[in-house]
Amino acid sequence: MSARPRVSVVVFPGSNCDTDAAHAVEAAIGASAKLVWHGDHDLGDPDLVVLPGGFSYGDYLRSGALARFSPVMDEVRAFAASGGAVLGICNGFQVLCEAGLLPGALLRNAGLRFVCRDVHVRVETIRTPFTAELTKGDVLRMPIAHGEGNYELEVPELEDLLDHEQVVFRYVRPDGTRGEGANPNGSRDDIAGVCNRARNVVGLMPHPERAAEELLGSADGAKLFRSFAASLLVAR
Amino acid sequence: MTAAPANLTPELVSQHGITPEELDRILSVLGREPNLVELGIFSALWSEHCSYKSSKVFLKELPTKGPRVLQGPGENAGAVDIGDGLAVVFKMESHNHPSFIEPYQGAATGVGGILRDVFTMGARPVALLDPLFFGSPSAPRMHGLVDGVVRGISGYGNCMGIPTVGGSTFFHPAYDRNILVNVMAVGVARHDGIFRAKASGPGNPVLYVGSKTGRDGIHGASMASDVFDDEKAQRRPTVQVGDPFVEKLVMEAVLEVLKGDAVVAIQDMGAAGLTSSSFEMCARGDVGMRLDLSKVPTREPGMTPYELMLSESQERMLIVAHAGREEEVAAVFRRWGVDAAVIGEVIPEPRMVLLFGGETVADLPVAPLVDDAPVYRRPLLFPKPVPPGEAGIDLAGAPDEGTALERLLSSPNLGSPRWIWEQYDSSVQTNTVIGPGSDAAVLRVKGTTRGLALTADVNPRFVAADPERGAAHAVAEAALNLACTGARPLAVTDCLNFGNPERPEILGQLAAAVKGISLACRALETPVISGNVSLYNETDGVSILPTPTIGMVGLLEDVASAVPSFFARENDVVAVLGETRDELGASEYLATVLGREEGPCPQVDVLAFRSTVDLLVELAADGLLASAHDVSAGGLAVALAEKTQGPLRLGADVNLDTALLPTVLLFSESAPRVVVTFRPGLEKAFLEVARRHSVAVNFVGRVVRGPLTVRVNGRLAVEIAPDEVARLRESAHGVLTEVSA
């Protein structure tokens, strides 16, 4: 019998999806989840680190701009550098970009407003721990809830990202095609989530933890966590 | 007393909103003249906003008790048992005047204030609902007001991580210059974790926690107790500025500290800030406090005791801790980066003694200010309900039914507010089973199989036509909305928004509305456990429509069986529960399609509502319902059209036979009525249950993949595709949906 995956969820002041993420990994893969205070230096030997959604430090400067200076981020950097799996959701994605662990930046939504609704995203690569058990082209339904999800990066960086198959999710229509009505925030190339070159750090704007149980209208988000759990078994 | 008495000029007294009679009362309470600090304190505590002096005599009528009620009115919020040792804690409040002056901050701080009321009870907030009442979309400033209010709610609630799952939006010219922003917050607590705001234990330390005190919002309570004019609209400094990030930290720290046993009592510093929190906590415990105002953390130098007592700076709380535990409490706040300071202690004498720089700056008895505030029995004129005309409603010039339906669907009050609620985070906390846009929102309660159903609404046009009946309708309709999801209604919070109570006809509206609420709450066994009164909603002599907003919470035993509003499955049977009468009076049809506001409020038979609620709860529990949607504004035709707006965008073939005029049948707002669907073959079982509850059932058609068609006495009256319904509803708010410059 395999051990339960150990998941550490970082709590920044202003995080508000920390307990949601912990609940979802417990429900989806029976993980043992632990909340790690941003001021701590000990991640607690996890298999996965989640940077959750929310408004770290109120996001008054720029989303995620202050959180990257939190003491715990040194540990997250070291953990990622050693190949540990890191998932940044929404504000967590913004923190990862600000911290330089992922390329690009998240700007204000093209519509200038906060948007909360279900979106469809397409799996663009299965070469990450969170998509390894999925099929390229799979369409997942999950909610978004953000005011700054407009992913942007310079053209050379974008080409680099595409060359290395680092786009993990794109916003699509329910039938899986790109085009009008799919992209909720104006993000470059309909990008909803990306990974780093080493493919162990993934960030996305949609909330898989809010779509991890059928009762809530979609269990598609649980597939990311199950994929991670499966990849962990392979690695072990 | 060392502070000099105030020079009590008539101007000074009147600037404080104190009448000459009230001044006499103050002089007799004190046996001397008050100083300026004391005058300010009297002014705040005796304001309408804090003392309910005009409404108190009526509010006593409301039923507030029930077997599940754990806490009724009088605390920060009410609490009701939901089983498993858990309680739902909720309250609704208004932030009307501030939102008209500065919509973003006004609405944002409205959210902040009501959330504090809930989490000071020891409950973690799980939901917000926002009933909003705006003027005509084309009225001056309205675009900016709507945009600002929605962004304010969104900015505060989203950052706090509390999902906004419901509410309502109503547009009417009566709100052109006095919009209403009501906010309801709902939390969940353990029974044994419910905290109250009753100070006790002489010698116990009094802690101030939260944001530093600034000069913002001084006299907000008095502002909320006065009529409005252009000059007052310039009173921007009296609107507070909110910081949801700080409130999030304060909330986490409060919930953490309340898990222990170091705290005796806690209260939010809401309207009238430090004044109301300290006095009210003492009044409940029949004790006093000695507070040193020089110890209050301040944001700017040179603040006077007067300003410190009356500031409405946001995100602050007052805590009484057990003696010797103050450091433990303060340490939790400091870990969350929140200020905490011991500013005084509880004393046995029921007096408030305020020190500043070593001097006594106020020394007041507690009870006369809180419990013995003036109570007014102002002259009142009971409203005469609009009577039914002898010939009924004149339908000359009425368009065909299909055209009328299109106009209704694209009108502001029936159009889709999706663009509003998409700005609110409705799915954070991962409890949202049914989100905004349905009859009621449904949240699961983690760790149980139960769910909470939530709604907040009122039809002000009905209340204007007949305050008693209209208010009863608001309660009964809320219960029906909850029951449509399968939930059993539990209890009510109300937000009574009215005009100037010094006008006898306005006070009559209030009195009649309270009567209607009482009547319906008794019949439905849904006690009122908390609430708020907002008076003086009048600008330049124009009063709002009487708006007693009703928030209601219901309980689902099995949240997985929650019933959706929309057509759910092809070929399901469509049935209408209840009877349609010739009741186009005060209807949305009449106002929108024929441009007339007249006629009586429809009948409200609260026992018929009760039966329909009972029927729906039973049908849902037995798994007989595939969908249920209440028929309200816009009547049966609009209800059917709305039912097509589910994720599957299904239509229906509906055949109605009637002795009424087709227009009356399709657009009358008779209640209670519900459009339900269920699996074919269940008709007999369905009829049997309905008969037991004495509710009329008409099987009227089938759900189809295709358009909604409605035939009346065999003639095709309506044919509309679900996508067209969506297009019309999405177009209803025009320029309002765009970001305001």
HADDOCK unambig.tbl for C-alpha pairs under 7 A between the chains (distance, minus, plus):
assign (segid A and resid 13 and name CA) (segid B and resid 249 and name CA) 6.93 0.50 0.50
assign (segid A and resid 14 and name CA) (segid B and resid 245 and name CA) 6.12 0.50 0.50
assign (segid A and resid 14 and name CA) (segid B and resid 248 and name CA) 6.52 0.50 0.50
assign (segid A and resid 16 and name CA) (segid B and resid 161 and name CA) 5.11 0.50 0.50
assign (segid A and resid 17 and name CA) (segid B and resid 428 and name CA) 6.78 0.50 0.50
assign (segid A and resid 17 and name CA) (segid B and resid 429 and name CA) 6.75 0.50 0.50
assign (segid A and resid 20 and name CA) (segid B and resid 429 and name CA) 5.66 0.50 0.50
assign (segid A and resid 20 and name CA) (segid B and resid 430 and name CA) 6.17 0.50 0.50
assign (segid A and resid 54 and name CA) (segid B and resid 159 and name CA) 6.73 0.50 0.50
assign (segid A and resid 55 and name CA) (segid B and resid 159 and name CA) 5.78 0.50 0.50
assign (segid A and resid 57 and name CA) (segid B and resid 245 and name CA) 6.81 0.50 0.50
assign (segid A and resid 58 and name CA) (segid B and resid 245 and name CA) 4.81 0.50 0.50
assign (segid A and resid 113 and name CA) (segid B and resid 423 and name CA) 6.68 0.50 0.50
assign (segid A and resid 114 and name CA) (segid B and resid 423 and name CA) 4.99 0.50 0.50
assign (segid A and resid 115 and name CA) (segid B and resid 422 and name CA) 5.38 0.50 0.50
assign (segid A and resid 115 and name CA) (segid B and resid 423 and name CA) 5.03 0.50 0.50
assign (segid A and resid 116 and name CA) (segid B and resid 422 and name CA) 4.83 0.50 0.50
assign (segid A and resid 116 and name CA) (segid B and resid 423 and name CA) 6.03 0.50 0.50
assign (segid A and resid 116 and name CA) (segid B and resid 424 and name CA) 6.33 0.50 0.50
assign (segid A and resid 116 and name CA) (segid B and resid 425 and name CA) 5.41 0.50 0.50
assign (segid A and resid 116 and name CA) (segid B and resid 426 and name CA) 6.91 0.50 0.50
assign (segid A and resid 117 and name CA) (segid B and resid 422 and name CA) 6.21 0.50 0.50
assign (segid A and resid 145 and name CA) (segid B and resid 425 and name CA) 5.80 0.50 0.50
assign (segid A and resid 210 and name CA) (segid B and resid 427 and name CA) 6.87 0.50 0.50
assign (segid A and resid 210 and name CA) (segid B and resid 430 and name CA) 5.30 0.50 0.50
assign (segid A and resid 215 and name CA) (segid B and resid 433 and name CA) 6.26 0.50 0.50
assign (segid A and resid 215 and name CA) (segid B and resid 560 and name CA) 6.47 0.50 0.50
assign (segid A and resid 216 and name CA) (segid B and resid 432 and name CA) 6.21 0.50 0.50
assign (segid A and resid 216 and name CA) (segid B and resid 433 and name CA) 4.93 0.50 0.50
assign (segid A and resid 217 and name CA) (segid B and resid 433 and name CA) 6.95 0.50 0.50
